[in-house]
C-alpha cells in the first residue's frame, strides 16, 4: 500500500492534484472493502448479471 501511495502521489503532483489517502488503520481488510463497494453499488441499483461479470468458479 505504501508504494502504491508513493506512485499515486507522484502522479497527482505531476498533474497538479493532491492525493488524500485513507488512514492505514482503515486499510486492513480488502475483502471488507470489496463487500462494502458491492453493497453500495447494489443499493444504487448497479447490478451486473452473473453471465456478464467475467467471474468463473475454480
Biopython code that builds the backbone (N, CA, C, O; Angstrom):
import numpy as np
from Bio.PDB.StructureBuilder import StructureBuilder

atoms = [
    (1, "UNK", "N", (0.814, -1.193, 0.000)),
    (1, "UNK", "CA", (0.000, 0.000, 0.000)),
    (1, "UNK", "C", (0.857, 1.257, 0.000)),
    (1, "UNK", "O", (0.520, 2.250, -0.644)),
    (2, "UNK", "N", (1.975, 1.205, 0.732)),
    (2, "UNK", "CA", (2.829, 2.391, 0.832)),
    (2, "UNK", "C", (3.417, 2.756, -0.528)),
    (2, "UNK", "O", (3.431, 3.927, -0.907)),
    (3, "UNK", "N", (3.906, 1.750, -1.268)),
    (3, "UNK", "CA", (4.493, 2.009, -2.591)),
    (3, "UNK", "C", (3.429, 2.537, -3.551)),
    (3, "UNK", "O", (3.697, 3.449, -4.333)),
    (4, "UNK", "N", (2.253, 1.982, -3.496)),
    (4, "UNK", "CA", (1.163, 2.453, -4.348)),
    (4, "UNK", "C", (0.838, 3.916, -4.037)),
    (4, "UNK", "O", (0.607, 4.706, -4.953)),
    (5, "UNK", "N", (0.821, 4.278, -2.765)),
    (5, "UNK", "CA", (0.558, 5.664, -2.388)),
    (5, "UNK", "C", (1.662, 6.588, -2.881)),
    (5, "UNK", "O", (1.384, 7.711, -3.302)),
    (6, "UNK", "N", (2.924, 6.127, -2.834)),
    (6, "UNK", "CA", (4.033, 6.927, -3.353)),
    (6, "UNK", "C", (3.853, 7.179, -4.846)),
    (6, "UNK", "O", (4.031, 8.302, -5.319)),
    (7, "UNK", "N", (3.499, 6.133, -5.584)),
    (7, "UNK", "CA", (3.306, 6.264, -7.025)),
    (7, "UNK", "C", (2.137, 7.196, -7.338)),
    (7, "UNK", "O", (2.242, 8.057, -8.212)),
    (8, "UNK", "N", (1.030, 7.025, -6.628)),
    (8, "UNK", "CA", (-0.137, 7.873, -6.847)),
    (8, "UNK", "C", (0.165, 9.330, -6.506)),
    (8, "UNK", "O", (-0.272, 10.239, -7.210)),
    (9, "UNK", "N", (0.907, 9.548, -5.430)),
    (9, "UNK", "CA", (1.269, 10.901, -5.030)),
    (9, "UNK", "C", (2.103, 11.576, -6.108)),
    (9, "UNK", "O", (1.893, 12.747, -6.424)),
    (10, "UNK", "N", (3.047, 10.834, -6.669)),
    (10, "UNK", "CA", (3.887, 11.360, -7.746)),
    (10, "UNK", "C", (3.046, 11.713, -8.973)),
    (10, "UNK", "O", (3.230, 12.769, -9.578)),
    (11, "UNK", "N", (2.130, 10.827, -9.329)),
    (11, "UNK", "CA", (1.264, 11.075, -10.483)),
    (11, "UNK", "C", (0.366, 12.289, -10.242)),
    (11, "UNK", "O", (0.155, 13.097, -11.146)),
    (12, "UNK", "N", (-0.157, 12.413, -9.032)),
    (12, "UNK", "CA", (-1.019, 13.553, -8.708)),
    (12, "UNK", "C", (-0.228, 14.858, -8.766)),
    (12, "UNK", "O", (-0.702, 15.852, -9.315)),
    (13, "UNK", "N", (0.980, 14.852, -8.198)),
    (13, "UNK", "CA", (1.808, 16.054, -8.207)),
    (13, "UNK", "C", (2.096, 16.517, -9.623)),
    (13, "UNK", "O", (2.069, 17.713, -9.912)),
    (14, "UNK", "N", (2.371, 15.566, -10.504)),
    (14, "UNK", "CA", (2.667, 15.895, -11.899)),
    (14, "UNK", "C", (1.464, 16.521, -12.594)),
    (14, "UNK", "O", (1.613, 17.202, -13.609)),
    (15, "UNK", "N", (0.279, 16.292, -12.052)),
    (15, "UNK", "CA", (-0.948, 16.801, -12.673)),
    (15, "UNK", "C", (-1.598, 17.925, -11.869)),
    (15, "UNK", "O", (-2.713, 18.352, -12.170)),
    (16, "UNK", "N", (-0.892, 18.393, -10.852)),
    (16, "UNK", "CA", (-1.426, 19.483, -10.047)),
    (16, "UNK", "C", (-2.557, 19.075, -9.128)),
    (16, "UNK", "O", (-3.373, 19.907, -8.732)),
    (17, "UNK", "N", (-2.611, 17.796, -8.786)),
    (17, "UNK", "CA", (-3.665, 17.291, -7.904)),
    (17, "UNK", "C", (-3.057, 16.899, -6.563)),
    (17, "UNK", "O", (-1.837, 16.819, -6.425)),
    (18, "UNK", "N", (-3.906, 16.657, -5.587)),
    (18, "UNK", "CA", (-3.455, 16.261, -4.260)),
    (18, "UNK", "C", (-4.033, 14.894, -3.928)),
    (18, "UNK", "O", (-5.223, 14.655, -4.129)),
    (19, "UNK", "N", (-3.200, 14.003, -3.426)),
    (19, "UNK", "CA", (-3.644, 12.675, -3.015)),
    (19, "UNK", "C", (-4.144, 12.742, -1.579)),
    (19, "UNK", "O", (-3.485, 13.321, -0.716)),
    (20, "UNK", "N", (-5.291, 12.161, -1.325)),
    (20, "UNK", "CA", (-5.868, 12.112, 0.023)),
    (20, "UNK", "C", (-6.060, 10.649, 0.408)),
    (20, "UNK", "O", (-7.179, 10.139, 0.348)),
    (21, "UNK", "N", (-4.981, 9.964, 0.805)),
    (21, "UNK", "CA", (-5.099, 8.535, 1.114)),
    (21, "UNK", "C", (-5.873, 8.289, 2.405)),
    (21, "UNK", "O", (-5.922, 9.138, 3.295)),
    (22, "UNK", "N", (-6.468, 7.116, 2.478)),
    (22, "UNK", "CA", (-7.191, 6.698, 3.676)),
    (22, "UNK", "C", (-6.188, 6.315, 4.756)),
    (22, "UNK", "O", (-5.144, 5.734, 4.458)),
    (23, "UNK", "N", (-6.493, 6.632, 5.986)),
    (23, "UNK", "CA", (-5.647, 6.273, 7.117)),
    (23, "UNK", "C", (-5.405, 4.765, 7.108)),
    (23, "UNK", "O", (-6.334, 3.986, 6.893)),
    (24, "UNK", "N", (-4.158, 4.354, 7.340)),
    (24, "UNK", "CA", (-3.796, 2.929, 7.299)),
    (24, "UNK", "C", (-4.617, 2.073, 8.255)),
    (24, "UNK", "O", (-4.784, 0.876, 8.019)),
    (25, "UNK", "N", (-5.128, 2.662, 9.320)),
    (25, "UNK", "CA", (-5.944, 1.891, 10.269)),
    (25, "UNK", "C", (-7.194, 1.334, 9.609)),
    (25, "UNK", "O", (-7.763, 0.346, 10.075)),
    (26, "UNK", "N", (-7.620, 1.969, 8.522)),
    (26, "UNK", "CA", (-8.847, 1.559, 7.856)),
    (26, "UNK", "C", (-8.589, 0.798, 6.560)),
    (26, "UNK", "O", (-9.519, 0.545, 5.795)),
    (27, "UNK", "N", (-7.327, 0.430, 6.307)),
    (27, "UNK", "CA", (-6.963, -0.264, 5.061)),
    (27, "UNK", "C", (-6.412, -1.652, 5.359)),
    (27, "UNK", "O", (-5.348, -2.016, 4.859)),
    (28, "UNK", "N", (-7.116, -2.416, 6.155)),
    (28, "UNK", "CA", (-6.562, -3.695, 6.573)),
    (28, "UNK", "C", (-7.282, -4.909, 5.995)),
    (28, "UNK", "O", (-6.731, -6.009, 6.021)),
    (29, "UNK", "N", (-8.474, -4.744, 5.486)),
    (29, "UNK", "CA", (-9.232, -5.899, 5.028)),
    (29, "UNK", "C", (-9.835, -5.619, 3.659)),
    (29, "UNK", "O", (-10.918, -5.043, 3.556)),
    (30, "UNK", "N", (-9.126, -6.030, 2.605)),
    (30, "UNK", "CA", (-9.619, -5.783, 1.251)),
    (30, "UNK", "C", (-10.966, -6.447, 1.008)),
    (30, "UNK", "O", (-11.805, -5.899, 0.294)),
    (31, "UNK", "N", (-11.182, -7.615, 1.590)),
    (31, "UNK", "CA", (-12.461, -8.305, 1.422)),
    (31, "UNK", "C", (-13.612, -7.458, 1.938)),
    (31, "UNK", "O", (-14.667, -7.385, 1.307)),
    (32, "UNK", "N", (-13.414, -6.824, 3.076)),
    (32, "UNK", "CA", (-14.460, -5.964, 3.645)),
    (32, "UNK", "C", (-14.687, -4.744, 2.759)),
    (32, "UNK", "O", (-15.826, -4.312, 2.578)),
    (33, "UNK", "N", (-13.614, -4.187, 2.207)),
    (33, "UNK", "CA", (-13.769, -3.018, 1.335)),
    (33, "UNK", "C", (-14.492, -3.392, 0.045)),
    (33, "UNK", "O", (-15.324, -2.628, -0.443)),
    (34, "UNK", "N", (-14.180, -4.562, -0.509)),
    (34, "UNK", "CA", (-14.854, -5.026, -1.724)),
    (34, "UNK", "C", (-16.332, -5.280, -1.437)),
    (34, "UNK", "O", (-17.199, -4.920, -2.234)),
    (35, "UNK", "N", (-16.610, -5.902, -0.291)),
    (35, "UNK", "CA", (-18.006, -6.164, 0.081)),
    (35, "UNK", "C", (-18.773, -4.856, 0.254)),
    (35, "UNK", "O", (-19.919, -4.752, -0.183)),
    (36, "UNK", "N", (-18.159, -3.864, 0.881)),
    (36, "UNK", "CA", (-18.819, -2.565, 1.072)),
    (36, "UNK", "C", (-19.087, -1.903, -0.275)),
    (36, "UNK", "O", (-20.167, -1.353, -0.489)),
    (37, "UNK", "N", (-18.115, -1.950, -1.183)),
    (37, "UNK", "CA", (-18.313, -1.363, -2.513)),
    (37, "UNK", "C", (-19.457, -2.070, -3.240)),
    (37, "UNK", "O", (-20.278, -1.423, -3.889)),
    (38, "UNK", "N", (-19.509, -3.395, -3.129)),
    (38, "UNK", "CA", (-20.591, -4.157, -3.746)),
    (38, "UNK", "C", (-21.947, -3.800, -3.164)),
    (38, "UNK", "O", (-22.932, -3.663, -3.888)),
    (39, "UNK", "N", (-21.985, -3.651, -1.856)),
    (39, "UNK", "CA", (-23.233, -3.283, -1.184)),
    (39, "UNK", "C", (-23.714, -1.908, -1.647)),
    (39, "UNK", "O", (-24.898, -1.719, -1.926)),
    (40, "UNK", "N", (-22.789, -0.950, -1.727)),
    (40, "UNK", "CA", (-23.162, 0.403, -2.162)),
    (40, "UNK", "C", (-23.634, 0.400, -3.616)),
    (40, "UNK", "O", (-24.570, 1.118, -3.967)),
    (41, "UNK", "N", (-22.991, -0.404, -4.457)),
    (41, "UNK", "CA", (-23.421, -0.498, -5.857)),
    (41, "UNK", "C", (-24.821, -1.098, -5.944)),
    (41, "UNK", "O", (-25.659, -0.616, -6.707)),
    (42, "UNK", "N", (-25.075, -2.148, -5.164)),
    (42, "UNK", "CA", (-26.399, -2.777, -5.157)),
    (42, "UNK", "C", (-27.467, -1.784, -4.701)),
    (42, "UNK", "O", (-28.532, -1.682, -5.309)),
    (43, "UNK", "N", (-27.173, -1.059, -3.631)),
    (43, "UNK", "CA", (-28.129, -0.063, -3.123)),
    (43, "UNK", "C", (-28.426, 1.020, -4.153)),
    (43, "UNK", "O", (-29.530, 1.562, -4.198)),
    (44, "UNK", "N", (-27.426, 1.328, -4.980)),
    (44, "UNK", "CA", (-27.605, 2.365, -6.008)),
    (44, "UNK", "C", (-28.247, 1.807, -7.272)),
    (44, "UNK", "O", (-28.495, 2.545, -8.225)),
    (45, "UNK", "N", (-28.519, 0.489, -7.279)),
    (45, "UNK", "CA", (-29.181, -0.117, -8.431)),
    (45, "UNK", "C", (-28.251, -0.589, -9.529)),
    (45, "UNK", "O", (-28.710, -0.934, -10.618)),
    (46, "UNK", "N", (-26.952, -0.613, -9.267)),
    (46, "UNK", "CA", (-25.985, -1.093, -10.253)),
    (46, "UNK", "C", (-25.801, -2.599, -10.072)),
    (46, "UNK", "O", (-25.098, -3.040, -9.163)),
    (47, "UNK", "N", (-26.433, -3.374, -10.934)),
    (47, "UNK", "CA", (-26.369, -4.832, -10.842)),
    (47, "UNK", "C", (-25.806, -5.379, -12.147)),
    (47, "UNK", "O", (-26.266, -5.012, -13.228)),
    (48, "UNK", "N", (-24.816, -6.252, -12.046)),
    (48, "UNK", "CA", (-24.236, -6.900, -13.215)),
    (48, "UNK", "C", (-24.706, -8.345, -13.245)),
    (48, "UNK", "O", (-24.485, -9.082, -12.283)),
    (49, "UNK", "N", (-25.352, -8.769, -14.330)),
    (49, "UNK", "CA", (-25.754, -10.175, -14.433)),
    (49, "UNK", "C", (-24.517, -11.076, -14.343)),
    (49, "UNK", "O", (-23.462, -10.742, -14.883)),
    (50, "UNK", "N", (-24.647, -12.193, -13.672)),
    (50, "UNK", "CA", (-23.525, -13.104, -13.496)),
    (50, "UNK", "C", (-22.893, -13.474, -14.833)),
    (50, "UNK", "O", (-21.674, -13.612, -14.926)),
    (51, "UNK", "N", (-23.714, -13.634, -15.863)),
    (51, "UNK", "CA", (-23.191, -14.015, -17.185)),
    (51, "UNK", "C", (-22.288, -12.938, -17.784)),
    (51, "UNK", "O", (-21.505, -13.229, -18.688)),
    (52, "UNK", "N", (-22.382, -11.709, -17.298)),
    (52, "UNK", "CA", (-21.564, -10.613, -17.809)),
    (52, "UNK", "C", (-20.453, -10.205, -16.848)),
    (52, "UNK", "O", (-19.721, -9.253, -17.116)),
    (53, "UNK", "N", (-20.323, -10.907, -15.748)),
    (53, "UNK", "CA", (-19.386, -10.491, -14.707)),
    (53, "UNK", "C", (-17.941, -10.892, -14.967)),
    (53, "UNK", "O", (-17.028, -10.316, -14.375)),
    (54, "UNK", "N", (-17.717, -11.861, -15.834)),
    (54, "UNK", "CA", (-16.352, -12.324, -16.061)),
    (54, "UNK", "C", (-15.824, -13.201, -14.941)),
    (54, "UNK", "O", (-14.632, -13.508, -14.903)),
    (55, "UNK", "N", (-16.689, -13.604, -14.036)),
    (55, "UNK", "CA", (-16.290, -14.449, -12.913)),
    (55, "UNK", "C", (-16.511, -15.904, -13.280)),
    (55, "UNK", "O", (-17.565, -16.274, -13.798)),
    (56, "UNK", "N", (-15.506, -16.725, -13.006)),
    (56, "UNK", "CA", (-15.638, -18.165, -13.226)),
    (56, "UNK", "C", (-15.248, -18.890, -11.949)),
    (56, "UNK", "O", (-14.345, -18.463, -11.230)),
    (57, "UNK", "N", (-15.924, -19.968, -11.680)),
    (57, "UNK", "CA", (-15.629, -20.751, -10.488)),
    (57, "UNK", "C", (-14.391, -21.590, -10.738)),
    (57, "UNK", "O", (-14.202, -22.115, -11.835)),
    (58, "UNK", "N", (-13.551, -21.715, -9.731)),
    (58, "UNK", "CA", (-12.334, -22.528, -9.861)),
    (58, "UNK", "C", (-12.654, -23.984, -9.701)),
    (58, "UNK", "O", (-11.758, -24.825, -9.778)),
]
sb = StructureBuilder()
sb.init_structure("model")
sb.init_model(0)
sb.init_chain("A")
sb.init_seg("    ")
for serial, (resi, resn, name, xyz) in enumerate(atoms, 1):
    if name == "N":
        sb.init_residue(resn, " ", resi, " ")
    sb.init_atom(name, np.array(xyz, "f"), 0.0, 1.0, " ", f" {name:<3s}", serial, name[0])
structure = sb.get_structure()
